[in-house]
């Protein structure tokens, strides 16, 4: 889900009215949609909540379920280590110089 905007096809469809389908019409009212949004990186999760708060106010999205978690194939572990690039303001210059897709959207 990242921040709910960057490289996100749902944002393109819901907010900008963009789609590759020929018979597509923009969604004016999202009252009957229930998106489930999974984002493990805390800073991206907080941005995601802000994005969907705005969508709820402007497009009448009745409900969205943001989840600050990651999905793993191994259900036997109570916790799973998750690594991502430091994108905070005080991050090392090496991290800040990375392209957005790597700095903000890469995690394992």
N, C-alpha and C positions, 0 to 999 in steps of 0.2 A: 504493500500500500504506500510505502514511503511517506511523502507529505500530502498525499491525496491529489497532487497536481502533476508533478514531474513524471513524464513518460507514462501517464495513467490514462488508459483508454476510457475508463468510466468518467473521469473529469472532462475529457474531450466530448463525450456524448452528452453528459448531463448539463454541463455549464456552457461549453462553447458551441454545442450543436453540430459537432463534426463527426463524420462517420464515413466509412467506405461503402456502405450499402446504398444502392441507388434509390430505394423507396423510403429512405430514412427521413423522418421529421424530428426536429429537436423536441426534447421533453420539456414541456412548459410546467408540468406539475408532477412532482415525484412522490406524492402522498402514498402511493401503493407500492413503493420500492422499500426493500429492507436490505441494504448492503451490510455485509459482514467484512470488516477491515482488519487485517492482521498485520501488525508492524512491530518488530522486535527492538528496534533502535529507539531509545527514549526521546532523543531530540526530534527525530522524525515523527514519532507517535504524537508528541505535543503539537507539532505543525499539522498533522493529520486531523486532530481534533478541531483546531482552529479552522481548517479548510471546510470540514463538514458542518461546523456550526454556521458558517456563512452560507453554505449550500442549503441548509435547513431553513434559514431565514429568508433567502431569496427565491428558492425553488419549492418551498413547502414540503421539504423532505420530513416526513413525520418521525422517522426513527432510523438510526444507524447504530451498528454495534461495533465500536472500535475495541480491539483487543491488543494489549501490549504484551505480546508473546511471540514465540517462534514455533514453527512446525518442524517436527523431527520424525524420522523413520523409526527411532528407537524409543519405544514407550516404556522400557524397563527402568530408565533412569529418572530420578526425581528432578534433577536439574541437568541442563545440557550447556556446555560452554559455548559461547557465541562471540565471535570476533568481528569487529568492524573498524573502519578507519575513523580516527579521531577527527571530527569536523567542528569541534568547539573553537571559539575565538582564540583561545590560548594554545591551540594545537601547534605542533612543530611546522615549520615552513614547508617541509617535505610533503606533509599531509595537505596543507592548504593549496599547494601547487597542482595537485592531482585533478584530472577532469571531474566534472560533477557526477557523472555516472559512477565513477570509481570512489570518489570521496563521500558521496551521499547515499549511494544505492548498493554498494557492495558489502555483503556480509556472509559469513559462513559459520 
